[in-house]
């Protein structure tokens, strides 16, 4: 007598294996890591070998340390100046944007006031507007104020982060119970003390998440400094490396593509380090509000 066929049941808690999902994930990982691999490999080549060898494999002698030394010393150490400029823009711009987003998001999430819905509509609309669309009006305004070709032309626009404000708004609404704030007020705690002693520690994952987003946006900012800054001494790394890249097309210009590649590799190192060091915070921050209690 034939035994009846029994379907294989899926064990709860054990993830199912999907060949399609694995293939798609592999493609995404390859898409993300292939440019990085190209950058690492070609940063180890000299200028001649960079142009006449296969891009995804090493060729000639190992020139990474020589390229790094030349990158920092070329053109009277201008790369160091560009790096310091970028750090200045990130500290003031990204740090200020995070600070304002935390204050604004907390206030919008935990305080009731007239016009709150209008503010919400404005924030959502601002998130949908690309930054490039505002670059030219911002340039015209800063030009009349005499702030172009100064660091403030990059720092001040970077202070506004509608997405960071919206993210902190959502995070604060989920992370801080209203009952906790009411208990603090009943105990006689002022609003500032309640914010710094109670709310701020609970907002730490969201703050780190917003900080990382604004830091990456400011670090990789290209179009705004391109139209605002003309003095090479105030270039960020993005504009400075592009000027090296275009140097070969100028009359009498010396091609330094090996320094451009090495400089690009050095540029992404701080971002990778920041994500690795702060990943436990920003991962929990991105997951905030995803599970309903």
N, C-alpha and C positions, 0 to 999 in steps of 0.2 A: 504494500500500500504506500502510495507516494506521500511524503510529508508535506504539509502545506507550507507555501512560501511565506516567510515573515519578513516584513520590511525592516531594514536596518535603521534604528532610531538614532537621532542625534542626541548625544549626551549634553545636558545643560551645562554651561560653563566651559565647554570645549569648543573653540572656534572652528568653523568649517573652513576647509581649504578650497579656494577658488583659483583655478588655473588662469582664468581671464583676469581676475584681480591681481594675481601675482605678476602676470605679464605686463599689465598696465603700470603697476608700481615699479617694475624693473625699468620700463621705458622712461618713467618720470625721473627715477634715480640716475639713469644714464644721461638724460638730458641735463640734469643739474650738475653732475660731476664731470662730464666730458670737458666743458670749458675750463673748469678748475684744473683738470689734469693737463690740458694743453698749456695753461699758464705756468704750471710748475715745471713741465718739461722744457718749455722754451725759455724760461728764466735761467736755465742752466747752460744756455748756448751763447756763443759769441755772436757779434753782429754778422759776420760772413756766413757762419753755419746756420744762423736763424733763417736766412733767405734761401739756402740751397739744400735744405734737408727736410725730411718728413716731419710734419708738425707734432705728431703724437709719439715720437720716440727720440731718445737722446742721440747726439751726434757731436763728435769732437771731444775735447777735454771738458771737464766739469768746471763751468765758469760762473756758478751761482755767487760765490763769495766775491769774486772780482766785479760782477755786475752790481751787487749790493753796494760795494765800496764806491764804485763809479757813480751809482745813482745818488748817493748822499753827498758826493764831492763835486759832481758835475755842475758847471756854471755857477761857481762860487757858492756851493751848498744851497742852491735855491730850493731843492726838494725838501730840505729841513724847514725852510720858511713856509712852504706850501703846507707841510704837515702840521706845523704849529697854527697856521691860519685855519685849517680844517678843524683842529681841536678847539680853537676859539669859537668857531661858528657852532660846533656841536655843544659845547658847554653852555654857551649863552642862549643859543637858539633852541636846541632840543631840551636842555634843562629848563629853560623858561617856559617852553610850550608844555612840558610835563607838569610843571608847577601850576600854571594857569588851568590846565585841563583837570587837575586834581581838585582845585578850589571850585571851579565852575561845575564839574560833574557832581561833587558832593553837595553843593548848594542846590542844584537843580533836582537832585534825587531826594533830599531830606528836608527841604523847606518848601512850603506852599506860598505862592504869591501870585498876584494877578499878572496875566500875560505869559504864564508858564507854557501854555500850548503854543503860543506864537513863537516863543524861544525854541521850542522843540521843532517846529516847522522850519525855522531859519537854520538850525543846526543840521537837520536832515538835508535841506537844500544845499547847504554849503559843502556837505560831504560829497554830493553828486557833481559839484563843479570842479573840473580839473585845474590843477595849479597853473598849467601853462596858459589857460585862458585869462588868468589874472596878471600874468607877468608884464604885459605891455602897459595896462593901466597903472600897475604898481610902479613901473619905471617912470612913466610920465609924472605921477604924483611925487615920487622921490626926487625927480629931476628939478621940479619947481621948488622943492624944499632944500635943494643943495646937498642931498645926502648920497647921490650916486658916487661911485668910485670910492666908497668908504665901507668899512666892515658893517656899519649899521644898515646898509642897503640889503645885506644878506641876513643879518640877525633879526631885525624887526619883523619882516614877513614870515620868518621861521617860527615866530612865537605863536602864530595862529595855527591850531591843529583841530579842525572840526571833528575829524574822526577820533582823535584822542579824547576830545571833550565828550563825544557820544559814548565811547567805550567806558570812560570813567563814570558817566552817568548811569549806564546799565550796571556796571560792576558795583557801584556804591549802593544802588537800590537793592541788590541781591546780597551783598556781603555784610551790610550793617543792619541788624534788626532795629526797628523803630523802638521796640521795648527797651533795648539797651540804652538808647539815647534818652528815653524818658526817665529811666532809672537814674542815669547820671544827673539829669536836671533836677530830679526830686532830691538828690543828695546834695544839691547846691553847687554843682560843677557848672562853670561858665561855658559858653559855646566854644571859645578858643581852647580851653583846657580839655573839653570833651573831644574836640577834633584831634588835638595832638596826642593825648594820652590814650584815647579809646579807638577813635575812628581810623587814625593814620596807620597803626599797626595792622588793622584788618584790611586796609586798602593796599598793602605792600605788593601782593601779586599783580594787581591791576596797574599800580604805579610803574612797576618794572616792565610790564607789557607795553604800556604807552611810551615809556622811555626808550625801549628798544625800537619801536616803530618810528618815533620821531628822530632818534639818533641815526637810523639807517636812511631816512628821508633826507636829513640834513647832510649826512656824510656823502651821499650819492647825488646831491643836488648839482645840477649842471646848467639848466637853462637860465635860472635866476641869476647866478653869478656871471654867466656869460654876457647878459645884457647890462648888468649893473656894474661890474668891475672891469676897468681897463688897465689899471696899474698891476703889472705882474707881481709886485711885492705883496699884493692882497689876494692873489689867486688861491682858491682851494685846490686840492689835489686833482679833482676832476678836470678843471680848466687848465691847470699846469701841465698835466700829462698829455692833454690834447694839443697843447702848444708844442710840446716836444714831438708829438706824432706828426704835426704839420710842418715841422722844421725842415724835413727832407724835400718838401715841395717848393721851398723858397729859394731864391737865387743865392748861391753860395752856401746854402744850409747843409749841415752835416747830419746824415741820418743816424739816429740813436734809437732804433727800434728795440734793441736789446734792453736799453734803459727804460723804455716805455713799458715793456712787458714785465720787467723786474719791479718797476715802480707800482704797476697795477697789482702785482702779487703782494707787495708790502702793504698796499692800501687796504686789501680785504682782510689782512691778518687781525687788526683790532676788532673788526666786526665779528669775525668767527670766534675770537676769544670771548667777546662780550656775550654772544649767544650761548656758548658752552658753559660759561661761568654762571649765567643767570637763567638757564633753561628750566630749572625746577620752578622758578617763579613765574616765568611768562607762560609756561604750559598750563599751570593752574589758573592763571589769569584768563587765558583764552577759553578755558572750560567753564568759567563762571556763568551761572545762569542756565547752563545746558541741561541740568537735571532739576526737575520740579519736585520739591519735597511735599 
